[in-house]
């Protein structure tokens, strides 16, 4: 007898997507372990908010430079092969960092090299991943797949930082990198098991063709007001919202916590995000535009509250609620983008999303480091909340126009393949 799943879990009916989901969760757990560890190690080695922020910039720079190229390539090459190559390389890089840490040779600049390599490889792997997983389900199940994909990442964000905090506290610098290397095995195994139908031969990847593809993707996004509005909110949240570097500064300098405290704060944030994303799965809604605005306003208020807190307990509660708002907000934004993108443009469209999320978030690390050096960690949080609140208010003024674009996208999703 077949299992009847709620509408929000419908994508799990597809065997290919189930394998992808399991591999994605495993890989993301390792990524969170490594990113949490890198932030703490870098701050401990340098004792500098600016050098900590530069760690984020070193990850953002290759992403900003290469993301659009990565999206164009993801639309041309078999996404599974591209993912297998990038994930395998990231595994080797993590093992190299573990060896440096284990032998006591790890220097702070090694972490910059790690971030540059990770950012470069992610510029190709993330568009490929976002182009691949919607093809594993029928188009009507894409909203479910987007929510579950985001849920996988946030579940990993709940588990990973806690593991990183314990690994750093009890086992030193090497173990987080070993765990991240092991996590890539799950995604590689999933890519081997997934069975895809034969695809049409890709067009030759000439330099002229790639430039044309990139330009076509930019024109498509620029001509869609809904996509422009969503990406603008992504930029504001990435640059001025919460990030690992900023929470690291608050944990040590404002709350007086060690690595376990940092792990608890990041886990509380991701636990909230997990609950927020689960709510979008359980309480499935077609009204994504109002959800974007409501969750954005709530996120702003909670971020401001976090900026005023000097208590670890209160901060844990606020970050949990902040994560819940951010989780629902993120699913709504990503669903809008996935439904607005036709299959032939998906890699390039998602590369733009990757550019503003994975590019702006590490850039936010750098901004946080600079601002924290000037106005302190709490002042940086409060300033960020004010800027994001202004962006949400500006988006609210355009709801009627954006709503019609959302209804058109939702209608296309419900149409048969």
DACORSUL-V142687 format. One line per field, one symbol per residue. psi: psi as a letter, one per 30 degrees, with the letter a starting at -180 (. if undefined). burial: + if it has 9 or more other C-alpha atoms within 8 Angstrom, else -. A space follows every 50 residues. Layout:
psi=???
burial=???
//
This chain:
psi=kkkjllefgefffjeeeeeeeeeeeeeeeeeeeeeeeeeeeeeeefhkee eeefeeefeeefeeefeeeeeeeffeljeeeeeeeeeeeeeeeeeeeeee eefggklefeeeeeeeeeeeeffeeeeeeffeefffllefgeeeeeeeee eeeeeefeeeeeeeeeeeefgafeeeeeeeeeffeeeeeeeeekjklklk klkkileeeeeeeeeeeeeeefgjeeeeeeeeeeeeeeefakleeeeeee eefefhlaeeeeeeeeeeeeeeeeeeeeefeeikkfieeeeeeeeeeeee eeeeeeffkgkeeeeeeeeeeeeeeeeeeeeeeeeeeeffklefgeeeef eeeeefefeeeeeeeeeeeeeefegleeeeeeeeeeeeeeeeeeeefgee efeeeeeeeeeeefll.
burial=------++++++++-+++++++++++++++++++-++++++++--+--++ ++++++++++++++-++++++++++++-++-+++-+++-++++++-++++ ++---+-+-+++++++++++++++++++++++++-+++++++++++++++ +++++++++++++++++++-+-+++++++++++++++++++--+------ --------++--++--+---++--+++++++-++++++++++++++++++ +++++-+-++++++++++++++++++++++++-+---++-+++-++++++ +++++++------++++++++++++++++++++++++++-+---++++++ +++++++++++++++++++++++-+++++++++++++++-++--+---+- -++-++--++--+----
//
